[in-house]
Structures are given as C-alpha cells and as structure tokens.
Amino acid sequence: MKSRNKLLLSFLISFLLIQFAYPQDGFVSVNGKEIVTPDGKPILLKGMNLGNWLVPEGYMFHFQKVSSPRMIYDLFDILIGEEDANKFWDSFRENYITKEDIHFIKNLGFNSIRIPFNWKLFITEYPERKSEGVGYALLDKAIKWCKEENLYVILDMHCAPGGQTGDNIDDSFGYPFLFESPASQLQTIKNLA
C-alpha cells in the first residue's frame, strides 16, 4: 500500500511539475482526453527533449559508473578542480542548446520542446536557498527562442528537492526523500511559485 501511495504521489507530482506553456502567453489545458490550445482546439504535441542540458545524465555522457548529476558534478570537480569545473558547466549550459538548435527542431516539424531541469539551478547553496540561480536566465532564453519559433514548452522538474524516484535520474541519494521530507516538499513548492 505504501509503495502504491508513493507511485500515485509520484504521478501527481510529475503532473503538477509539467507545465505546458503556449507561445502566445496562454496555456494549453486538458479537455477530457485531449490537450487543447487556449482557443479550445485539440492539439497533438510532437516534441523533442532537451535532455542532458540542465540535468547532466551519465548515459548521455557514456559514463559507465557515474550516473546522477551530483556524481557527474563531483567527477568533474575531482578531474579538473572546482574552479575549472564551474567554468566548464557555465560554458556547457551556454552552448549545449542554442537558438539555432531550437530553429532546427521547429524545421524538423516538431511543435513542442520538453526541458528537464534540476531544481538546484534555481537556488543558491544551503543554508540560504535564495531563488537566484543560473537556471532562470537559461530557461528564459530557451522559452524566448521557442516563442519566436511558435513552439510549446513543457517544463519538467526532473530533479526535485529530495528526489522523487530514488534513482540516479532525480539526483537523489538513492531514496525518494521528497515524499517524507517536509523541507523538501516546501522547497519544491517554493521552486514552483
């Protein structure tokens, strides 16, 4: 029963964390079984995922044993030092996805882009946890490009505070603490506000 409740809560949180933003300042919504545009017309979302950009994943780097974002960041710190690793990640985030990539995705015939992100990109370090991270500017830029190309944006908090799956993809410590930690739950709500 407890695992079933966790699964249901996981689906609920995933649903709440995914937001469909319409390029003309409106939002798509659900009408029965259909996703509809702000003017009520059904739409089939055909999209591309911008994986590995704001959530580095081990399999995308072809790493065998380093899988979670936390472990990947640690590996880079160990290999090249914290200062150079920070410079690398700044450059990586600025260049991994470009305006030209968004234009290319549109020209391929897609109408939406999913952007997975790590909550840690939107806050300062513990204990302050101020909403001043680099993620805001990166998302703003990507959403602006998508708006220019008339693409829908699906925001996906792939790594929530405390972790929502307990697996490497959510940057947790091997357990979904989000479901049992009031502090993680509150931080998730703050990140969504």
N, C-alpha and C positions, 0 to 999 in steps of 0.2 A: 504494500500500500504506500509506504514511504517513497519508494522509487517511482511509483506511478504519479504521486503528487509532485515529485521533483520534475518528472518528464512534462507533466501538464504545465507546471510553473515555467519550465524552460521554454515551452512553446509560446506561452503567454508573453514572457519577456521578449522572446525573439520577435513576436508580432508587434509588440509595443516599440521595440527598438528600430524596427524597419519603418522608415517614413518615405512615402512616395511624394516627391516634390515635383510639381508641374512647372515647366519653364516660364509660363506667363503669370507667375505669382499666385497661382491657385494650387490646389492639391487634388490628386485623384482620390477616389474613395471606392468603397465596395458597395454594390447594389445586388443583393442576393449572392449569386456565384460569380458575378462579373466585376472586373475592375473598370471603373468609368472615369472619364475625364470630367473636369469641372462643369462642362455643359451637358453632362449626363450620357455621353456617347460611350459605348463599350470600347475597350482598347485591349489588344493583346500586346503585352510587353515582351519585346525581343531585345535581350540585353547582353552586355559584356561586363565582366567582373574586373575591377582594377586591383586584383589580388597582389600581395607582396609589396604594395606601395606604402601603405600606412600600417600594415601588420606584416612584418617580415616573417616568412614561413620557411622552415628548414627544407622541406621537399622542393620548394621553388628555387632555393639556392643549391640544391642537390647535395645537402648535408646528410650524412648517414645517422649521426647520433645527436646532433644539435637541432632541436625541432621547434621549440617555443620562441616567441620574440625575446623574452627575458634571457634565455640561454644564448640566442644569437647575439644580442647586445653584449652580453658578458664575454662571449668568444672574441668579438671584435676588440673589446677593451683589453683583453689579455694579449691578443696578437699584435696590435698596433698602438696600444695605450689609449687612455680615456680621451685625451685631447684630440688626437688624430681620428679616433673613432667618432667623436662628436662631429668633426668636420666632414668625415665620410658620410654620416647619416644626413647631415644638412644638405650636402650636395646630392646624395641619392634621392631624397624626397623632392628636391627642386627639379631633378632631371629625369626621374624614372617615368613620370607621366607628364606629358607636355600638351599644349594646345593643339599641336599637330596630331597627337595621338587621338584626342577627342574628335577632331575633324575626320580622321581616318576611320574611326569607329562609326561615325554617322554615315560616311560614304559606303561602308560595308552593308548598310541597310538596317542597322540596329536603331531602336528608338529609346533605349534606356541604358543606364550605367549604374552598376552596384558598386558602392565604395565602402569596403570594410575598413574599420579603423579601430585603433586601440585607445581606450579612454585616457591613458596616460599622456597622450599627445595634447590633451586639452587642459592640463592642470600643471601646477608647479609641484615640486617634490614635497614629500612628507616633512614636517607636520602641517605646513601652511595649506597645501592643496588649493591654491587660488586658481580660478579659471582664466589662466593666462598662457596656456601652452601654444606651441607652434602649429597645432592642428587646425586652429581657427582660420589662419591665413591660407593654409594649404587647401582646406575644404572650400573656403570662399572662392579661391581662384578656380578650382575644378568645377564648382557649381556655376560660376560665371561662364566658363567655356562651354559647359553643357547647355546653358540657357541660350548662348549665341548659336548653338547648333540645333536648338529645339529638341533636346534630349531630356527625358525624365531621369531623375536621380533617386536612387534607393540608398539611403544611409543605413549602414549596418555596424552597430557597435559590436564588432566581432570579439573584442576582448573587453568584457565588463569588469568592474571592480570585484575582486574576489574570485572571478572566474565563474562561468555559467555551465560548463560541462565537465571540468576536471581533467580535460585533455589538453594537449600541447597547443591546440589552435586558439584557446582562450587565454593563454599566458598565465594560467593559474599554477598553483603548486601541487597539482595532481588531485585536487578535490574541488568541487563547486561551492566554495565558501559563500558565494553570493546569496545562496538560499538560507544560510544560517547566521550570517553576519549582518546585524543591523547597520553597522558602519558602512559596509559595502553596499547595502541596499540604499542607504541615504546618499552615498556618493554617486550611485547610478542615477538616482532621481535628480541630483544636482547637475549631473552631466547632461541630462535630457532637457533641463529647464532653460 
